[in-house]
C-alpha cells in the first residue's frame, strides 16, 4: 500500500518534468 501511495504521489510530479520517461517508468513499474 505504501508503494502504491508513493507512486501515485510521484507520478504527477514526474509527468510534469518528463512526460515520456514517466510513462515508460509507469509501464515498467506496472510490469
C-alpha distance matrix in Angstrom:
0.0 3.8 5.4 5.1 6.3 8.6 9.9 10.7 12.4 14.3 15.3 17.7 19.2 19.7 21.3 23.7 25.1 24.9 24.4 25.5 23.5 20.3 20.8 21.5 18.5 16.3 18.2 18.0 14.2 14.1 16.8
3.8 0.0 3.8 5.4 5.2 6.1 8.6 10.0 10.6 12.2 14.1 16.5 17.3 17.9 20.0 22.2 23.2 23.4 23.4 24.6 22.4 19.2 20.4 21.1 17.7 16.1 18.5 17.9 14.2 15.1 17.8
5.4 3.8 0.0 3.8 5.5 5.0 6.0 8.5 9.8 10.3 11.7 14.8 15.6 15.5 17.6 20.1 20.8 20.5 20.5 21.4 19.0 16.0 17.1 17.5 14.1 12.6 15.0 14.2 10.4 11.7 14.3
5.1 5.4 3.8 0.0 3.8 5.4 5.1 6.2 8.6 9.9 10.4 13.1 14.8 15.0 16.3 19.0 20.3 20.0 19.3 20.4 18.6 15.2 15.8 16.8 13.9 11.5 13.8 14.0 10.3 10.5 13.8
6.3 5.2 5.5 3.8 0.0 3.8 5.5 5.1 6.2 8.7 10.0 11.9 13.2 14.4 16.0 17.9 19.6 19.9 19.5 21.2 19.6 16.0 17.1 18.6 15.7 13.5 16.4 16.8 13.3 13.9 17.3
8.6 6.1 5.0 5.4 3.8 0.0 3.8 5.4 5.1 6.1 8.4 10.8 11.2 11.9 14.2 16.1 17.1 17.6 17.8 19.4 17.3 14.0 15.8 17.0 13.6 12.3 15.6 15.4 12.0 13.7 16.8
9.9 8.6 6.0 5.1 5.5 3.8 0.0 3.8 5.4 5.1 5.7 8.9 10.0 9.9 11.7 14.2 15.3 15.1 14.8 16.2 14.2 10.8 12.1 13.4 10.3 8.6 11.9 12.1 9.0 10.5 13.8
10.7 10.0 8.5 6.2 5.1 5.4 3.8 0.0 3.8 5.6 5.4 7.1 9.3 10.3 11.2 13.4 15.3 15.5 14.7 16.7 15.5 11.8 12.7 14.9 12.5 10.1 13.4 14.5 11.7 12.2 15.9
12.4 10.6 9.8 8.6 6.2 5.1 5.4 3.8 0.0 3.8 5.7 6.4 7.2 9.2 10.9 12.2 13.9 15.0 14.9 17.4 16.0 12.4 14.4 16.5 13.9 12.3 16.0 16.8 14.0 15.3 18.9
14.3 12.2 10.3 9.9 8.7 6.1 5.1 5.6 3.8 0.0 3.8 5.7 5.3 6.0 8.6 10.2 11.1 11.9 12.4 14.5 12.7 9.4 12.0 13.8 11.0 10.3 14.1 14.5 12.3 14.3 17.5
15.3 14.1 11.7 10.4 10.0 8.4 5.7 5.4 5.7 3.8 0.0 3.9 5.5 5.1 6.0 8.7 10.2 10.1 9.6 11.7 10.5 6.8 8.7 11.1 9.0 7.7 11.4 12.7 10.9 12.4 15.7
17.7 16.5 14.8 13.1 11.9 10.8 8.9 7.1 6.4 5.7 3.9 0.0 3.8 5.5 5.2 6.4 9.1 10.1 9.3 12.5 12.2 8.8 10.6 13.6 12.2 10.9 14.4 16.1 14.7 15.7 19.1
19.2 17.3 15.6 14.8 13.2 11.2 10.0 9.3 7.2 5.3 5.5 3.8 0.0 3.8 5.6 5.4 7.0 8.9 9.7 12.8 11.9 9.1 12.0 14.5 12.7 12.5 16.1 17.2 15.9 17.7 20.8
19.7 17.9 15.5 15.0 14.4 11.9 9.9 10.3 9.2 6.0 5.1 5.5 3.8 0.0 3.8 5.3 5.4 6.0 7.1 9.6 8.3 5.8 9.1 11.1 9.5 10.0 13.5 14.3 13.6 15.7 18.4
21.3 20.0 17.6 16.3 16.0 14.2 11.7 11.2 10.9 8.6 6.0 5.2 5.6 3.8 0.0 3.8 5.4 5.2 4.3 7.6 7.8 5.3 7.5 10.4 10.0 9.9 12.9 14.6 14.4 15.8 18.5
23.7 22.2 20.1 19.0 17.9 16.1 14.2 13.4 12.2 10.2 8.7 6.4 5.4 5.3 3.8 0.0 3.8 6.0 6.2 9.9 10.4 8.7 11.1 13.9 13.5 13.7 16.7 18.3 18.0 19.5 22.3
25.1 23.2 20.8 20.3 19.6 17.1 15.3 15.3 13.9 11.1 10.2 9.1 7.0 5.4 5.4 3.8 0.0 3.8 6.4 9.2 8.9 8.4 11.4 13.4 12.9 14.1 17.0 17.9 18.0 20.1 22.5
24.9 23.4 20.5 20.0 19.9 17.6 15.1 15.5 15.0 11.9 10.1 10.1 8.9 6.0 5.2 6.0 3.8 0.0 3.8 5.6 5.4 5.9 8.5 10.0 10.2 11.8 14.1 15.1 15.9 17.9 19.8
24.4 23.4 20.5 19.3 19.5 17.8 14.8 14.7 14.9 12.4 9.6 9.3 9.7 7.1 4.3 6.2 6.4 3.8 0.0 3.8 5.7 5.2 6.3 8.8 9.9 10.5 12.4 14.3 15.2 16.4 18.5
25.5 24.6 21.4 20.4 21.2 19.4 16.2 16.7 17.4 14.5 11.7 12.5 12.8 9.6 7.6 9.9 9.2 5.6 3.8 0.0 3.8 5.5 5.3 6.4 8.7 10.0 10.9 12.5 14.3 15.5 16.9
23.5 22.4 19.0 18.6 19.6 17.3 14.2 15.5 16.0 12.7 10.5 12.2 11.9 8.3 7.8 10.4 8.9 5.4 5.7 3.8 0.0 3.8 5.4 5.1 6.0 8.4 9.8 10.4 12.0 14.0 15.3
20.3 19.2 16.0 15.2 16.0 14.0 10.8 11.8 12.4 9.4 6.8 8.8 9.1 5.8 5.3 8.7 8.4 5.9 5.2 5.5 3.8 0.0 3.8 5.4 4.9 6.0 8.5 9.7 10.2 12.0 14.1
20.8 20.4 17.1 15.8 17.1 15.8 12.1 12.7 14.4 12.0 8.7 10.6 12.0 9.1 7.5 11.1 11.4 8.5 6.3 5.3 5.4 3.8 0.0 3.8 5.4 5.0 6.2 8.6 9.7 10.5 12.4
21.5 21.1 17.5 16.8 18.6 17.0 13.4 14.9 16.5 13.8 11.1 13.6 14.5 11.1 10.4 13.9 13.4 10.0 8.8 6.4 5.1 5.4 3.8 0.0 3.8 5.4 5.1 6.1 8.5 9.8 10.7
18.5 17.7 14.1 13.9 15.7 13.6 10.3 12.5 13.9 11.0 9.0 12.2 12.7 9.5 10.0 13.5 12.9 10.2 9.9 8.7 6.0 4.9 5.4 3.8 0.0 3.8 5.4 5.0 6.0 8.5 9.9
16.3 16.1 12.6 11.5 13.5 12.3 8.6 10.1 12.3 10.3 7.7 10.9 12.5 10.0 9.9 13.7 14.1 11.8 10.5 10.0 8.4 6.0 5.0 5.4 3.8 0.0 3.8 5.4 5.0 6.1 8.7
18.2 18.5 15.0 13.8 16.4 15.6 11.9 13.4 16.0 14.1 11.4 14.4 16.1 13.5 12.9 16.7 17.0 14.1 12.4 10.9 9.8 8.5 6.2 5.1 5.4 3.8 0.0 3.8 5.4 5.1 6.2
18.0 17.9 14.2 14.0 16.8 15.4 12.1 14.5 16.8 14.5 12.7 16.1 17.2 14.3 14.6 18.3 17.9 15.1 14.3 12.5 10.4 9.7 8.6 6.1 5.0 5.4 3.8 0.0 3.8 5.4 5.2
14.2 14.2 10.4 10.3 13.3 12.0 9.0 11.7 14.0 12.3 10.9 14.7 15.9 13.6 14.4 18.0 18.0 15.9 15.2 14.3 12.0 10.2 9.7 8.5 6.0 5.0 5.4 3.8 0.0 3.8 5.5
14.1 15.1 11.7 10.5 13.9 13.7 10.5 12.2 15.3 14.3 12.4 15.7 17.7 15.7 15.8 19.5 20.1 17.9 16.4 15.5 14.0 12.0 10.5 9.8 8.5 6.1 5.1 5.4 3.8 0.0 3.8
16.8 17.8 14.3 13.8 17.3 16.8 13.8 15.9 18.9 17.5 15.7 19.1 20.8 18.4 18.5 22.3 22.5 19.8 18.5 16.9 15.3 14.1 12.4 10.7 9.9 8.7 6.2 5.2 5.5 3.8 0.0
